[in-house]
Amino acid sequence: MKPICILVGALGGEGGGVLAQWLIEAATEAGYATQGTSIPGVAQRTGATTYYVEIFPVPVAKLGGRAPVLSLYPVPGAVDLVVASELLETGRIVAAGMASRERTTVVTSTSRTLTTAEKMVMGDGRFDSQRLLEVARKHSRALAAFDMNAAAARANTVVSAVMFGAVAASGVLPFGRDVCERIVRASGRGADASLAGFAAGFEGSQDVVQAAAPAAPARDAFSEFPPSVREIVALGHARTVEFQDAAYGELYLTRVRRVLAAEGAAHDGALTREAARFLALWMCFDDVVRVADLKTRASRIQRVRREVGAADEDVVRIVDHMKPGVPEFAGLLPSALATRLVRWDRSRQARGKAPLAFALKLRTDAIGGFLLLRMLAACRGWRRRGGRFAQEQALIESWLAAVIAAAQNDWNVGNELALCGRLVKGYGATNERGKHNLAHILRELAPGGRFANPAAHAAAIREARVAALADEGGKALDQALVAHGLPARPVVAQPVRWVRKSAATRTGTDA
């Protein structure tokens, strides 16, 4: 008789240790010998830890005084149940050989918490979730996948409670749901929410099937677009309306229609889909108004309370540290005034002074800090009059014009230029650097007269885009441009900043 081997993968702060303890307590309550241990992992996000539990499936009362020998570590290919709170953690466990097609049931959340490596990529560095699910299915006897984080949020609890319900429904445990619920109920504070999360996990894992795709938004209003484009256009329209207003959403649709008309029907809207995706992201640029709005949303405050594990009666203080500078404030001013203000700050920097910025610590949970941010968020209507808005729209139009002109002549060239929208991302210096690179690519590579044929033209744009995403300094992009006989990006002047030595440094003594 072999023990039942359970491997749990969780991120820091998700209650993986609580889940392992619940499993041990439930097995003990049901009369089974059990043993568990934890294996700390590296900080890929907020830290990843695996927990390993073994349960001998014969009740202690029937062992005749004998005690089973249980292991402290999982053995590759000898795990009966893998349960993980995050999809890439499931992939990591499967890649380590812990799951096997002959023995292992895999229960995973389809939600993602991006790793540092994924975030560091200048383009889209995310792992393909569908591919991760396919790998999990291939290397498991049975797979149950659903969004555990969403279930936990609906129950106002942590994801470990949902995971416990999923484990109980897997059919691997030698005892029933009632034992597990008794353990949760006896856990004390927050037991009602944990039980609700347990029930959600139990129901979500009952059918051992692949997770359903996220529900697509209603598509009737976007029937003018090809089926492959409608979902992304619907999402982009909703995003732009939320960012500004209905008129801004209509501007987004008008721009997408222009791209679709240039593309035609030959490629099932593939170019339009990519342009619509990056257009929506660019049109909803991060400015002080958007930041203030996001920081004061009820959903954000609820998420913070959930992440720190606060109960209803607990008081949580939220302090936001911000350092807005002249460009952020100038963005809301009329273009002429904004230009003068930015020029003044740059002249200060040319004299060796640091950029003017204001370090702020705002208590978002307090009435004063909250109202200040809400007043700033209420400036959404003023955004259209600001210099930043005008600048972004002009750059967007120049990109779209290049995409449309190219697509009318050669689809591949137009598609490569549409994909260059990926260069515009982030905020602050990262955003400015991406727009600077895109502008240079449009200026030097969008015209096609320098290339022997459209295929060479499309390849040059693709190489430049990949190079621009390869490093922040832009050396790879410059090399790619020069390789095609094009000028590298112009050198941006950087001020020399003089720092006065302290008296201790001048005399060579310690401070």
Number of C-alpha atoms within 10 A of each C-alpha: 7 12 20 19 24 25 24 26 24 25 21 16 17 23 17 27 19 14 22 24 18 20 25 21 18 24 25 17 15 16 17 20 23 23 19 20 16 18 12 12 14 9 13 15 13 14 13 19 21 21 23 21 25 27 24 23 19 16 15 18 11 10 11 7 8 9 10 16 12 18 16 15 16 16 13 14 18 19 23 23 28 24 27 28 28 21 25 23 25 27 21 14 20 23 14 12 15 21 29 22 15 13 16 23 28 29 29 31 28 26 17 16 16 15 16 13 11 14 12 10 14 20 17 12 14 14 14 9 15 13 11 19 21 13 15 30 20 15 22 23 17 22 24 24 26 23 22 28 23 16 24 24 15 13 21 22 27 25 30 28 32 33 33 30 26 29 29 26 23 22 14 17 21 15 17 14 18 11 17 23 21 13 20 23 16 9 14 10 10 17 17 16 20 27 23 20 30 31 22 23 28 22 14 22 26 16 15 16 14 17 19 10 9 7 7 11 13 11 15 9 9 16 10 11 19 16 13 13 24 23 19 19 25 19 16 23 22 17 19 25 17 13 19 17 14 14 11 19 20 14 15 22 20 12 16 22 16 14 26 24 14 19 26 15 11 8 10 16 21 18 25 29 24 19 27 29 20 19 24 22 18 21 21 18 19 17 18 20 23 18 13 20 18 16 17 18 11 10 11 12 17 13 13 15 19 18 13 12 17 15 15 9 6 9 10 13 12 16 14 13 11 12 11 15 16 18 20 19 17 20 24 23 20 18 18 11 15 21 15 12 17 18 13 13 17 18 14 15 17 16 12 15 16 13 15 14 14 11 10 12 13 17 17 21 17 12 9 12 18 17 14 15 21 19 14 16 19 15 16 18 12 13 20 16 15 20 20 23 20 16 12 15 13 12 15 17 12 13 21 22 14 19 29 22 17 25 24 15 14 16 22 18 27 28 24 24 29 27 18 27 25 23 24 23 20 16 13 14 9 15 15 14 20 23 20 14 22 23 17 16 24 17 12 17 23 24 14 16 10 14 14 9 10 17 12 15 22 23 14 21 25 19 16 23 25 17 19 26 21 16 13 15 11 18 15 19 24 19 17 22 23 13 12 16 10 15 14 18 19 8 6 6 7 9 15 11 12 9 8 8 9 10 11 10 11 9 9 9 8 7 7
